[in-house]
Amino acid sequence: MGLGSIEQGIIYAILALGVFVSLRVLDIPDLTVDGSFITGAAVSVMVTQLQQPFGGGVLFPILSLILAFLAGAITGVITGLLHTKLKVPALLAGILTMTGLYSINLIIMGDKPTVSINGMTTVFTPAIDLIGGDAVSRKLAIIPVMFVILLIAVIALVWFLRTQVGMALRATGDNEEMVKASSINADNMKVLGLAIANGIVALSGAVLAQDQTFADAKSGAGTVVVGIASIIIGETIFGKRSILNNIISAVLGAVVYRIFITIVLQFGLPASYFKLLSALIVVIAICVQVTGEKIAKKKTRRVTKNVKS
């Protein structure tokens, strides 16, 4: 299991936050995620490379995370506008944006499928220099920095969803007709929500690129499945109650998911089966969740009948 699974789990946890906004807050299964994840990674490595001519140390890597979020948000806006203004179904809008992003991501990366920042300063370099040592020490330095980024994302998201705009966003996902009757522009809320969702997803891609010291234009396939798996696993294990609980469940679900994947792969399962395994985990988690809800409903009905009798 080791530190590597925790390291990857934190990255997936940031990803799960973004998918949570689109899937659970807006009730939109957004496939833009597979493209915006790589957009974040691409922007991050290209901005980080600017330290070669300009210097600046860790300044450009930190700036790259911010710009990656903004770039991801733009991809979400595109999907949102396709859905709300051109009336393209949400699922198809996400597919169209995701498909277009493959070419855009290559353009960002200078028409190269892989761009490396190996040997350059990353957001983790100061912590690594402080601790130093072997690969284990490197991970011990990286994990706290990742956790701080995750914590900032969680706090910011919880705060936002409790503001008036955030509550309007949540209401749009719960009951769009009621929101329209309340003179709130539901279309604008959808665009905003998709922008935030893909911005967070792009941030997770940027963090991964900083960790791996490279971006790969072809590595985004199945990203949305990972996010959905994290959310469903978290809800199945930790339940669904308040917005804070739901967000924490998604975060913990991502860590559990990554640990489970690591354990399975240690039994000799080829890495090429990773996507299939991810899909199976989602199916199993959904079955467990649905079965649990049915059992809970039956218990409620029995209690109601006993009270009436």
C-alpha positions as a Markdown table, in Angstrom:
| # | Residue | x | y | z |
|---|---|---|---|---|
| 1 | Met | 0.0 | 0.0 | 0.0 |
| 2 | Gly | 2.5 | 2.6 | 1.2 |
| 3 | Leu | 2.8 | 6.3 | 0.8 |
| 4 | Gly | 2.3 | 6.2 | -3.0 |
| 5 | Ser | -1.4 | 5.3 | -2.6 |
| 6 | Ile | -1.9 | 8.1 | -0.1 |
| 7 | Glu | -0.2 | 10.5 | -2.5 |
| 8 | Gln | -2.4 | 9.4 | -5.5 |
| 9 | Gly | -5.4 | 9.3 | -3.2 |
| 10 | Ile | -5.0 | 13.0 | -2.4 |
| 11 | Ile | -4.8 | 13.9 | -6.1 |
| 12 | Tyr | -8.0 | 11.8 | -6.7 |
| 13 | Ala | -9.6 | 13.6 | -3.8 |
| 14 | Ile | -9.2 | 17.0 | -5.4 |
| 15 | Leu | -10.5 | 15.4 | -8.6 |
| 16 | Ala | -13.5 | 14.0 | -6.7 |
| 17 | Leu | -14.4 | 17.5 | -5.4 |
| 18 | Gly | -14.8 | 18.7 | -9.0 |
| 19 | Val | -16.8 | 15.8 | -10.1 |
| 20 | Phe | -18.9 | 16.2 | -6.9 |
| 21 | Val | -20.0 | 19.7 | -8.0 |
| 22 | Ser | -21.2 | 18.6 | -11.4 |
| 23 | Leu | -22.6 | 15.2 | -10.4 |
| 24 | Arg | -24.1 | 15.8 | -7.0 |
| 25 | Val | -24.7 | 19.5 | -6.8 |
| 26 | Leu | -25.8 | 20.1 | -10.4 |
| 27 | Asp | -27.0 | 16.6 | -11.1 |
| 28 | Ile | -25.1 | 16.6 | -14.4 |
| 29 | Pro | -22.8 | 13.7 | -15.4 |
| 30 | Asp | -20.1 | 15.9 | -17.1 |
| 31 | Leu | -17.7 | 14.2 | -19.4 |
| 32 | Thr | -15.7 | 17.4 | -19.9 |
| 33 | Val | -13.6 | 16.1 | -17.0 |
| 34 | Asp | -11.6 | 13.7 | -19.1 |
| 35 | Gly | -10.4 | 16.7 | -21.1 |
| 36 | Ser | -10.1 | 19.4 | -18.4 |
| 37 | Phe | -8.0 | 17.2 | -16.3 |
| 38 | Ile | -5.3 | 17.2 | -19.0 |
| 39 | Thr | -5.9 | 20.9 | -19.7 |
| 40 | Gly | -4.8 | 21.6 | -16.1 |
| 41 | Ala | -1.7 | 19.4 | -16.4 |
| 42 | Ala | -0.8 | 21.0 | -19.8 |
| 43 | Val | -1.1 | 24.6 | -18.5 |
| 44 | Ser | 0.8 | 23.7 | -15.4 |
| 45 | Val | 3.9 | 22.3 | -17.1 |
| 46 | Met | 4.0 | 25.0 | -19.8 |
| 47 | Val | 3.8 | 27.8 | -17.2 |
| 48 | Thr | 6.3 | 26.0 | -15.0 |
| 49 | Gln | 8.7 | 26.0 | -17.9 |
| 50 | Leu | 8.7 | 29.8 | -17.9 |
| 51 | Gln | 11.1 | 29.7 | -15.0 |
| 52 | Gln | 13.9 | 28.7 | -17.4 |
| 53 | Pro | 14.1 | 32.1 | -19.2 |
| 54 | Phe | 12.7 | 34.2 | -16.3 |
| 55 | Gly | 13.8 | 32.5 | -13.1 |
| 56 | Gly | 11.5 | 33.0 | -10.2 |
| 57 | Gly | 11.9 | 29.7 | -8.4 |
| 58 | Val | 8.6 | 28.4 | -7.0 |
| 59 | Leu | 6.7 | 31.4 | -8.2 |
| 60 | Phe | 5.8 | 30.0 | -11.7 |
| 61 | Pro | 4.8 | 26.5 | -10.4 |
| 62 | Ile | 2.4 | 28.2 | -7.9 |
| 63 | Leu | 1.1 | 30.5 | -10.6 |
| 64 | Ser | 0.6 | 27.4 | -12.8 |
| 65 | Leu | -1.9 | 26.0 | -10.4 |
| 66 | Ile | -4.0 | 29.1 | -10.4 |
| 67 | Leu | -3.9 | 29.4 | -14.2 |
| 68 | Ala | -4.7 | 25.7 | -14.5 |
| 69 | Phe | -7.8 | 26.3 | -12.4 |
| 70 | Leu | -8.8 | 29.2 | -14.6 |
| 71 | Ala | -8.2 | 27.2 | -17.8 |
| 72 | Gly | -10.3 | 24.4 | -16.5 |
| 73 | Ala | -13.1 | 26.8 | -15.6 |
| 74 | Ile | -13.1 | 28.1 | -19.2 |
| 75 | Thr | -13.7 | 24.5 | -20.4 |
| 76 | Gly | -16.6 | 24.2 | -18.0 |
| 77 | Val | -18.0 | 27.5 | -19.3 |
| 78 | Ile | -17.8 | 26.1 | -22.9 |
| 79 | Thr | -19.8 | 23.0 | -21.9 |
| 80 | Gly | -22.2 | 25.1 | -19.9 |
| 81 | Leu | -22.9 | 27.4 | -22.9 |
| 82 | Leu | -23.3 | 24.5 | -25.3 |
| 83 | His | -25.9 | 23.1 | -22.9 |
| 84 | Thr | -27.8 | 26.2 | -21.9 |
| 85 | Lys | -27.6 | 28.5 | -24.9 |
| 86 | Leu | -27.5 | 26.0 | -27.8 |
| 87 | Lys | -29.7 | 23.5 | -25.9 |
| 88 | Val | -27.3 | 20.6 | -26.5 |
| 89 | Pro | -28.0 | 17.8 | -24.0 |
| 90 | Ala | -25.6 | 18.0 | -21.0 |
| 91 | Leu | -24.0 | 14.6 | -21.7 |
| 92 | Leu | -23.4 | 15.4 | -25.4 |
| 93 | Ala | -22.1 | 18.9 | -24.6 |
| 94 | Gly | -19.5 | 17.3 | -22.3 |
| 95 | Ile | -18.5 | 14.8 | -25.0 |
| 96 | Leu | -18.1 | 17.6 | -27.6 |
| 97 | Thr | -16.0 | 19.7 | -25.3 |
| 98 | Met | -13.9 | 16.8 | -24.2 |
| 99 | Thr | -13.2 | 15.8 | -27.8 |
| 100 | Gly | -12.2 | 19.3 | -28.8 |
| 101 | Leu | -10.0 | 19.6 | -25.7 |
| 102 | Tyr | -7.7 | 16.8 | -27.0 |
| 103 | Ser | -6.5 | 19.1 | -29.8 |
| 104 | Ile | -6.5 | 22.2 | -27.7 |
| 105 | Asn | -4.4 | 20.4 | -25.0 |
| 106 | Leu | -1.9 | 19.4 | -27.7 |
| 107 | Ile | -1.7 | 23.0 | -28.9 |
| 108 | Ile | -1.1 | 24.2 | -25.4 |
| 109 | Met | 1.8 | 21.6 | -25.1 |
| 110 | Gly | 3.3 | 22.8 | -28.4 |
| 111 | Asp | 2.0 | 19.8 | -30.4 |
| 112 | Lys | 3.9 | 17.4 | -28.2 |
| 113 | Pro | 2.1 | 14.5 | -26.6 |
| 114 | Thr | 4.3 | 14.6 | -23.6 |
| 115 | Val | 6.1 | 17.6 | -22.0 |
| 116 | Ser | 8.5 | 17.2 | -19.1 |
| 117 | Ile | 9.5 | 19.6 | -16.3 |
| 118 | Asn | 12.0 | 17.1 | -14.8 |
| 119 | Gly | 14.8 | 18.9 | -13.1 |
| 120 | Met | 12.9 | 22.2 | -12.8 |
| 121 | Thr | 11.5 | 23.7 | -9.6 |
| 122 | Thr | 7.9 | 22.5 | -8.8 |
| 123 | Val | 5.5 | 23.4 | -6.0 |
| 124 | Phe | 7.0 | 20.5 | -4.0 |
| 125 | Thr | 10.7 | 21.4 | -4.4 |
| 126 | Pro | 11.0 | 23.6 | -1.3 |
| 127 | Ala | 9.5 | 20.8 | 0.9 |
| 128 | Ile | 11.7 | 18.2 | -0.8 |
| 129 | Asp | 14.8 | 20.3 | -0.3 |
| 130 | Leu | 13.9 | 20.8 | 3.3 |
| 131 | Ile | 13.6 | 17.1 | 4.0 |
| 132 | Gly | 15.9 | 15.7 | 1.3 |
| 133 | Gly | 16.9 | 12.0 | 1.2 |
| 134 | Asp | 15.6 | 9.1 | -0.8 |
| 135 | Ala | 12.3 | 8.4 | -2.5 |
| 136 | Val | 10.4 | 7.8 | 0.7 |
| 137 | Ser | 11.6 | 11.1 | 2.1 |
| 138 | Arg | 10.4 | 12.7 | -1.1 |
| 139 | Lys | 6.9 | 11.4 | -0.7 |
| 140 | Leu | 6.9 | 12.4 | 3.0 |
| 141 | Ala | 7.7 | 16.0 | 1.8 |
| 142 | Ile | 5.2 | 16.0 | -1.0 |
| 143 | Ile | 2.1 | 14.6 | 0.9 |
| 144 | Pro | 1.8 | 17.5 | 3.4 |
| 145 | Val | 1.9 | 20.0 | 0.5 |
| 146 | Met | -0.7 | 18.1 | -1.4 |
| 147 | Phe | -2.8 | 17.9 | 1.7 |
| 148 | Val | -2.6 | 21.7 | 2.2 |
| 149 | Ile | -3.8 | 22.2 | -1.5 |
| 150 | Leu | -6.7 | 19.7 | -0.8 |
| 151 | Leu | -7.6 | 21.4 | 2.4 |
| 152 | Ile | -7.7 | 24.8 | 0.7 |
| 153 | Ala | -9.9 | 23.4 | -2.0 |
| 154 | Val | -12.3 | 21.8 | 0.5 |
| 155 | Ile | -12.6 | 24.9 | 2.7 |
| 156 | Ala | -13.2 | 27.1 | -0.3 |
| 157 | Leu | -15.8 | 24.8 | -1.8 |
| 158 | Val | -17.7 | 24.4 | 1.5 |
| 159 | Trp | -17.6 | 28.1 | 2.1 |
| 160 | Phe | -18.9 | 28.9 | -1.4 |
| 161 | Leu | -21.7 | 26.4 | -1.3 |
| 162 | Arg | -23.0 | 28.0 | 1.9 |
| 163 | Thr | -23.1 | 31.5 | 0.3 |
| 164 | Gln | -26.3 | 32.8 | -1.3 |
| 165 | Val | -24.9 | 32.0 | -4.8 |
| 166 | Gly | -23.8 | 28.6 | -3.7 |
| 167 | Met | -27.2 | 27.8 | -2.2 |
| 168 | Ala | -28.8 | 29.0 | -5.5 |
| 169 | Leu | -26.4 | 26.6 | -7.3 |
| 170 | Arg | -27.5 | 23.7 | -5.1 |
| 171 | Ala | -31.1 | 24.6 | -5.5 |
| 172 | Thr | -30.7 | 24.5 | -9.3 |
| 173 | Gly | -29.5 | 20.9 | -9.1 |
| 174 | Asp | -32.3 | 19.9 | -6.7 |
| 175 | Asn | -35.2 | 21.6 | -8.4 |
| 176 | Glu | -34.6 | 23.7 | -11.5 |
| 177 | Glu | -38.3 | 24.6 | -12.0 |
| 178 | Met | -38.5 | 26.0 | -8.5 |
| 179 | Val | -35.3 | 28.1 | -9.1 |
| 180 | Lys | -36.8 | 29.5 | -12.3 |
| 181 | Ala | -40.0 | 30.4 | -10.4 |
| 182 | Ser | -37.8 | 32.3 | -7.8 |
| 183 | Ser | -36.4 | 34.5 | -10.6 |
| 184 | Ile | -33.0 | 32.9 | -10.4 |
| 185 | Asn | -31.3 | 32.4 | -13.8 |
| 186 | Ala | -30.8 | 28.6 | -13.7 |
| 187 | Asp | -28.8 | 28.6 | -16.9 |
| 188 | Asn | -26.2 | 31.0 | -15.4 |
| 189 | Met | -26.1 | 28.7 | -12.3 |
| 190 | Lys | -25.3 | 25.7 | -14.5 |
| 191 | Val | -22.5 | 27.5 | -16.3 |
| 192 | Leu | -21.0 | 28.7 | -13.1 |
| 193 | Gly | -21.3 | 25.2 | -11.5 |
| 194 | Leu | -19.6 | 23.5 | -14.5 |
| 195 | Ala | -16.9 | 26.2 | -14.5 |
| 196 | Ile | -16.1 | 25.5 | -10.8 |
| 197 | Ala | -16.3 | 21.8 | -11.3 |
| 198 | Asn | -13.8 | 21.7 | -14.2 |
| 199 | Gly | -11.6 | 24.3 | -12.6 |
| 200 | Ile | -11.1 | 22.0 | -9.6 |
| 201 | Val | -10.6 | 19.0 | -11.9 |
| 202 | Ala | -7.9 | 20.9 | -13.8 |
| 203 | Leu | -6.3 | 21.8 | -10.5 |
| 204 | Ser | -6.0 | 18.1 | -9.7 |
| 205 | Gly | -4.4 | 17.5 | -13.1 |
| 206 | Ala | -2.0 | 20.3 | -12.4 |
| 207 | Val | -1.0 | 18.8 | -9.0 |
| 208 | Leu | -0.4 | 15.5 | -10.7 |
| 209 | Ala | 1.8 | 17.1 | -13.4 |
| 210 | Gln | 3.8 | 18.8 | -10.7 |
| 211 | Asp | 4.2 | 15.5 | -8.9 |
| 212 | Gln | 5.1 | 13.4 | -11.9 |
| 213 | Thr | 7.1 | 16.3 | -13.5 |
| 214 | Phe | 5.4 | 15.8 | -16.9 |
| 215 | Ala | 2.1 | 16.1 | -18.7 |
| 216 | Asp | 0.7 | 13.4 | -21.0 |
| 217 | Ala | -2.0 | 14.4 | -23.5 |
| 218 | Lys | -3.4 | 10.9 | -23.6 |
| 219 | Ser | -3.7 | 10.2 | -19.9 |
| 220 | Gly | -7.1 | 11.7 | -19.2 |
| 221 | Ala | -9.3 | 8.8 | -20.5 |
| 222 | Gly | -11.5 | 7.4 | -17.7 |
| 223 | Thr | -10.8 | 10.3 | -15.3 |
| 224 | Val | -14.6 | 10.9 | -14.8 |
| 225 | Val | -15.0 | 7.2 | -13.8 |
| 226 | Val | -12.3 | 7.7 | -11.1 |
| 227 | Gly | -14.2 | 10.7 | -9.8 |
| 228 | Ile | -17.6 | 9.0 | -9.8 |
| 229 | Ala | -16.1 | 5.9 | -8.1 |
| 230 | Ser | -14.6 | 8.1 | -5.4 |
| 231 | Ile | -17.9 | 9.8 | -4.7 |
| 232 | Ile | -20.0 | 6.6 | -4.7 |
| 233 | Ile | -17.5 | 4.7 | -2.5 |
| 234 | Gly | -17.5 | 7.6 | -0.1 |
| 235 | Glu | -21.3 | 7.8 | 0.1 |
| 236 | Thr | -21.6 | 4.0 | 0.5 |
| 237 | Ile | -19.1 | 3.9 | 3.4 |
| 238 | Phe | -19.6 | 7.3 | 5.1 |
| 239 | Gly | -23.2 | 8.1 | 4.1 |
| 240 | Lys | -25.0 | 11.2 | 2.7 |
| 241 | Arg | -26.1 | 13.9 | 5.2 |
| 242 | Ser | -25.0 | 17.6 | 5.1 |
| 243 | Ile | -23.0 | 19.3 | 2.3 |
| 244 | Leu | -19.9 | 19.2 | 4.5 |
| 245 | Asn | -20.3 | 15.5 | 5.2 |
| 246 | Asn | -20.9 | 14.8 | 1.5 |
| 247 | Ile | -17.7 | 16.6 | 0.5 |
| 248 | Ile | -15.6 | 14.8 | 3.1 |
| 249 | Ser | -17.2 | 11.5 | 2.0 |
| 250 | Ala | -16.0 | 12.2 | -1.6 |
| 251 | Val | -12.5 | 13.0 | -0.4 |
| 252 | Leu | -12.2 | 9.9 | 1.8 |
| 253 | Gly | -13.8 | 7.8 | -0.9 |
| 254 | Ala | -11.0 | 8.9 | -3.2 |
| 255 | Val | -8.4 | 7.7 | -0.8 |
| 256 | Val | -10.2 | 4.4 | -0.1 |
| 257 | Tyr | -10.5 | 3.9 | -3.9 |
| 258 | Arg | -6.8 | 4.4 | -4.5 |
| 259 | Ile | -5.8 | 2.2 | -1.6 |
| 260 | Phe | -8.1 | -0.6 | -2.9 |
| 261 | Ile | -6.6 | -0.2 | -6.4 |
| 262 | Thr | -3.1 | -0.5 | -5.0 |
| 263 | Ile | -3.9 | -3.6 | -3.0 |
| 264 | Val | -5.5 | -5.3 | -6.0 |
| 265 | Leu | -2.6 | -4.4 | -8.3 |
| 266 | Gln | -0.2 | -5.9 | -5.8 |
| 267 | Phe | -1.8 | -9.3 | -6.4 |
| 268 | Gly | -0.3 | -9.3 | -9.9 |
| 269 | Leu | -3.2 | -7.8 | -11.9 |
| 270 | Pro | -1.7 | -6.1 | -15.0 |
| 271 | Ala | -1.8 | -2.3 | -15.0 |
| 272 | Ser | -3.6 | -2.4 | -18.4 |
| 273 | Tyr | -6.7 | -3.7 | -16.4 |
| 274 | Phe | -6.9 | -0.5 | -14.4 |
| 275 | Lys | -9.8 | 1.1 | -16.4 |
| 276 | Leu | -11.8 | -2.1 | -16.3 |
| 277 | Leu | -11.2 | -2.4 | -12.6 |
| 278 | Ser | -12.3 | 1.2 | -12.1 |
| 279 | Ala | -15.6 | 0.6 | -14.0 |
| 280 | Leu | -16.3 | -2.6 | -12.0 |
| 281 | Ile | -15.7 | -0.8 | -8.7 |
| 282 | Val | -18.3 | 1.8 | -9.8 |
| 283 | Val | -20.8 | -0.8 | -10.7 |
| 284 | Ile | -20.3 | -2.7 | -7.4 |
| 285 | Ala | -20.5 | 0.4 | -5.3 |
| 286 | Ile | -23.7 | 1.5 | -7.1 |
| 287 | Cys | -25.3 | -2.0 | -6.5 |
| 288 | Val | -24.3 | -1.8 | -2.8 |
| 289 | Gln | -25.7 | 1.7 | -2.5 |
| 290 | Val | -29.0 | 0.9 | -4.2 |
| 291 | Thr | -29.4 | -2.3 | -2.2 |
| 292 | Gly | -28.8 | -0.4 | 1.0 |
| 293 | Glu | -31.4 | 2.3 | 0.1 |
| 294 | Lys | -34.0 | -0.4 | -0.7 |
| 295 | Ile | -33.4 | -2.1 | 2.6 |
| 296 | Ala | -33.7 | 1.2 | 4.4 |
| 297 | Lys | -37.0 | 2.0 | 2.6 |
| 298 | Lys | -38.4 | -1.4 | 3.6 |
| 299 | Lys | -37.5 | -0.9 | 7.2 |
| 300 | Thr | -39.2 | 2.5 | 7.1 |
| 301 | Arg | -42.4 | 1.0 | 5.6 |
| 302 | Arg | -42.5 | -1.7 | 8.3 |
| 303 | Val | -42.1 | 0.9 | 11.1 |
| 304 | Thr | -44.8 | 3.0 | 9.5 |
| 305 | Lys | -47.2 | 0.0 | 9.3 |
| 306 | Asn | -46.5 | -1.0 | 12.9 |
| 307 | Val | -47.2 | 2.6 | 14.1 |
| 308 | Lys | -50.5 | 2.7 | 12.2 |
| 309 | Ser | -51.6 | -0.7 | 13.5 |
